[in-house]
């Protein structure tokens, strides 16, 4: 990781090869099926699951707070 660390970091996982869609919030890569976006400055994050994995058929996200 660069020093100083970036304010935001997105980790995406491409589980279903060949399936693309909207990129995760703050990202441009359309391949990740799941993504964890961390706001390192605010110490929060958001997990996102592509709609093809979600039974409600809409993209789902869950907020998290990072501990020290």
Helices and strands as residue ranges (DSSP letters): E 8-13, E 34-39, E 44-49, G 51-53, E 60-65
